[in-house]
């Protein structure tokens, strides 16, 4: 089966592009808008509607395979590729990429993905968002050519050795961490609620007291409102380095605080994502590794999740090798081609670290489904419910895709 044509269409994502630098500089809020002037190149306002590009591959038997190019909310920040606007990048897809793909045989996703992930235009690799969407489309195309699920293609080509099944779903609340936690409890989400504790004064507390108060509320809320006694979600809270902020990144002070976190969550298991932000990868690995080791030595049952400074496949491997964190967030759009996400999950699993297949609220339903297929095929420890911040929509998309894949795979057995 060959590719005979390549099309591209502009789309919207499930959230927004935000100028992170302008927000950190103190931009104010007015409803859903930010007030002030943008700072990052490409932004005409601080918040703009997220954009995507659907890449459609026309196969010689008339089938259409597609994937969605998308970039993270804080596009253009932190060393990432520039702001991803559809009209700027569609010509790359309908020009050089189309020329490279038309006529390709759909025998091996792995080979095609590696080729397109390293494809260069005018001496430069393509934007991470383009590599993300094109490789999604290629996975879909190979699956259609072979008349099997995308999960089965990944399992077979990468020899993952896992039984394709559901994986735990992790939902994110955004700032509405109380009402959205209720939604998650009603829908019995496996892992919740993210929480977005990104400010010491307003959210975490100068001694972490506000975070502990919230964990206690969440514990009581689950116990009082759950429909059945055996619903026991894992708590997973992203603190954006704020624990390090109020402890001055002192490992022993963080160890003491994590003991309080464990007590506040009992009887539920809890993970803390991004406990500190050391400002660069090497220092982040050093301190997160030290904290991980000390928690294990003290038998404090708080799982640490690597996030800051862990953006690429190379970064993932470095954090895993140093045992920096019990779990690694794999930020799928930042890795470019989805072949890198597959390799990242495998590396975590092979080296006994938890693999969290994450991403961004600023993706699409299509990218959410295809990355869910990858999580199932690689045995990831959890899959982010995405896109958007409405909770219900992301849970629906990811959950329903898992159930469809399981039903199809079981039918073939």
N, C-alpha and C positions, 0 to 999 in steps of 0.2 A: 504494500500500500504506500502510495506517494502523496506528498503535499503538492497540490496544483495551483494554489493561490493563497495569498495572505491579505486579510483585511484588518482595518483598525477603526474603532469608533470611540468617541469621547464618552466619559461617564462621570457620575458623582460617587463619592465614597460615603461611608457611614458616619463621618465626623468632619473635622475641619483641619486646615493648615494654620498653625499658630506661630507667630514670630517669637520664639523663645527668648531671644536676646532682649527684645523690647519689653516682654513681660517681666523678665528679671530686673530690667532697669526701672520698674515701677509703674508700668501701664495700669490705668484704672479700669474698672468694669462699668458697663452700662447695659444691664440685662445680659444678653449673650454676646454683646460687642465688647471689644477692648477700646479704650480711649487713649489716643496719643498717636505719635508718628512711628511707622515701622522702621526697623534698623537693618534687618537682614535683606540681602539683595533678592529682588524678585517680588517682594511683598509690597502691594500697593496700600494695604491696610494691615493691621496687626493680625486680625483673624479673617481668613477667607475660606470659602467653601472648598472642601477637599475634592480633588479631581482624580480620575482614573482613566485608563485606556483599556478597552477590551481588544485583545489580539485574537483574531479568528483565523483558523487554518482550515482551508477547504481541501478535503481529501478526494481522491480520484473516484471514490464510489458515491460522492455526494454528501457524505457526512461532514459536519462542521464541529471542530474542536476549538475550545477557547479557554483563555485565562485572562486575568485582570492585572494590569500593571498598577501598583499603588505604592505610596511612600508614607512614612510615619507622620504623625501629627506635627512634630517639630522638625519638619523638612528643612534642609539647608543649615541645620545647627549641629554643633559638636563634631565637626569634621565630616558630616554626611554630604552626599551629593546635593546639588542645588534644588531649589523649589521645583516640584514636578507638576507642570501645567500641560494639559493635554495637547493644546495647539502647538506647543514648542517641540513636542517629542513624537507626535504621530508621523511626521515625515521620515524619521529614522526607521520606523517600523514598515511603512509602506514603500520605502526606498531600499537601503542597503540590506536590512534584515529580510525583507521579502525576497530580494535577489539571492540571498544566501540559503533560504529555506525551500524555495520552490524546486521541486524535483527530488527532495530528500526522501529516502526510504524510511519508513517508520518501523524499523526492526529493533532498535535499542534506545529507550529513553535516556539511559545513563550516558551513552556516547553523544547523543544530540544535545543533551543539557550541558555537558561539559564544554562542548564546542561553542554553544551560544552564550554560556556564562563568561567565556573568555573572548568572545567576538569583539573585534575592534573596528571603530569607524574613525577615520582620520587619525589613526595612531592611538586612540583612547578606547578603553572599555566602555560599554554602554552604561547609562545610569542604572543604579541598583533596581529601580522600579521597573525598568524595561526588562532586565534580566529576570526579575521576579515573575512578571506576567508572561513573557515568552516561554519560559520553562514550564510554567503551569499549562500553557496551551499544548506544549509538546507532550507532557505526561498524559493529558486528556486524549491527544491524537493517538499515541501508542496504545492506550487502553481501548480506544474505539477500533483501531486496526486489528487488535487481538481479541476483541469482543470479551474483555474481562474488566474488572473494576480497576480504578487507578491504584487502589491499595494493593491489589494483587501484582500489578506491574512493579511497584516499589519493593514489595516483599521478595519477589522472585529475582529481580535484577540486582538487588543489594544483599541478597542472602541474609535477611534479618533474622530468620529462624523463629519468628513469633507467630502466634495464632491470631489472625485478624479479628479483633473484638473491640468493644467499647473501651475508651479510656476516660478517666475522671475529667469532668468539665469544671473549669475555673471561671467564675463570673466576676466582672469588675463594676464597682459601684459609682466611680467618679466621686464628686464631692457630696452627692446625696446619699451618704453612707448609711443612713437609718432606714429611709423608705425603701431604698434599693436592696438592702439586706432582707427586708421583709419579703420582697419579690423572690429573692433567692431561696428563702426558707420555704415559701409556698411551693416552689417548683423543685425543692429538694436537690439543690445544686450540690455537687460533690465537694467543691472547694470554694470558699467565699471569704471576704467580700472585696479584696484589694484595698479599698478604703481611702487611698490617696492622701496619706499623711505627709504632706510636702512642706509644712511650715511649722517651726517650733512653737512660736508664740500663739498662733491661732488653733493649731490642731494637735500637735504632739504634747506640748506643755514643756515648760522650762526644766522640769525634772522627769518628764515622761508621764506625768500624772494623767493628762487628758487621754493619752493612748491607752493606759491601763483602765481608765474609766470606761472607754469605749469597748475594750475587750470584755470587761465584766458585763456591760450591757448586752453585747452580742451573745455571750454565753447564756445569760438569763433569757434572752429573747428566743434563742433556739429551743431551750428546754421548755419554755412556757407555751410556745406557739406551734411546735412541730406536730404534725399529724400522727406520727408514730414514734414510739420510744427508741427504735433502732435506727432512726435517722441521726447520724453522727458525722456531720461535715468536718472537713479539715479547715481551720482558720488560716488564711494567708493574707498578710497585711504588708503593703508596700509603704515604707517610711522615708524613702528618698534621701537617705543619709542623715535624717534628723536625730537619730539616737546618737550617732557620732558627734553631732553638733552640740548636744547638751552634756555629753560626757567628755568633750574635748578629745574624742577618738581614743580614749584610754581603754585598752582591752579589758583590764580587770574591772573597771567601772561598768563596762558594757556587759560583762559576764554577770555581775550582780544584778543589773537591770533585767537581763534575760531570765534570771531566776524568778523575778516578780512577774514577768510576762507569762512564764509557764504556769505559775500559780493562778493568775487571773483567768487563764483559758480553761483550766481543768473543769470537767473531764475531757475536753476536746484537745486534739493535737493542734499545734500552731506552728506556722512558719513566718519568719520576718524577712522581707525582701529589701535589699539595699540598706543594711543597717548603718553604713557609713559611706561617705564619698571623699576619697583621699586626693582627688584632683588629677590623678594619672593612673595608668593601668598597673604599673609595677608596684606602686605603693598600695593601691587597692588590693591587689593580690596578696601582698605581704600581710596587711592587717586583717583582711577577711580570713585568710588561712589561719592566722594566729587565733582569731576569735573562734573559728570552727573547731580547732584543736582543743581549746580550753573548754568549750561547751561539752565536747565529747568526754574530756577528762573528768569534768564535774558531773557528768550524767544529767546535764540540763537538757530536757527534751524540747528544745526550740530549734526547728530546722531553719538554716540560713540559706537565702536564695541570692545568688549573684545576679546583679543587674548592671549598675553603673560600671562603665569601662569594659563591658563584655558585649561587644557589638558584632564581631565578625567570627567566621569559623576559626580563624587563628586565635582570636581572643578566647573563644569557648575552650579550645584545647589547652591554652595556657592556664586558665582558671581550674580546669579539671585536673591537670597535671599537678598543680600546687595544692589540690584539695581545698580550694578557696570557696567555701560554701558547700552545703549538702545537696543543693539543687541549682541548676543553671537555667536562667531564662534565655531561650533562643529567640532573638528578636527577628522574626522571619523576613520582613522586607529589607532589613539592613544587611542581611547575608547575600542579597542578590538572588542568583539562581536557586530554585528550591532544592536542587541537588546538594547544596551546601547545608540546608536545614536537615536533610536526610543524614548526611555525614555527621552533623553536629549531634543529633539525637543518638546515633549509633556510638559515637565516641563517648558520650556521657554514660550510656548503658554499659558499654564494654569496660568502663573504668569505675563502675559502681557509684556514679553520681546521678542524682535525679535529673530528668530531662523534662523541662517545662517548655512546650511548644507555644510560644507567645505570639507577639506581633504588635498590632496597634488597633485602636478604635477607628483609625482612619483607613480601613480597608474596605473590601466589598464582600457581598455574599458569596461570590464565586471564589475569591481567594480564601475565604474562611472554609468553604467546603473542601477545597483541594488540600489545604494544609491539614484539615481534619483527617483526610484520607492518609496523609503521610504519618500523622501521629498514630493512627491505628496500625499501619503497616510496620512501624518501627518500635511499637510498644512504649511510646512516650508516657511519662508519669502523669502528665495533665495537659489538657488542651484549653487554650483561652477561648472563651465565648466572645466572638467578635463578628462584625464590627459594631460601632456605635457605643453609646453610653446609656441606652434605654433598658439594658439588662434582658428583657423578655425576648427581643429580636435575636440577639446573639446566641442565647441559649437555644432558641428554636432552630436556628440554622445549623448549629453544630450538632445538637442532639439528633435532629432528624436525619442528617447526613450519616451519622454513625449507624443509626438503625437501618437505613437503606442498604448500606454496605454490608452489614452483618447478614441481612436477609438474603442478599444476592450471593454472598460467599457460601452461606450455609446451603443454599439451593444447589450449588455446584458440587458440594460434598456428597 
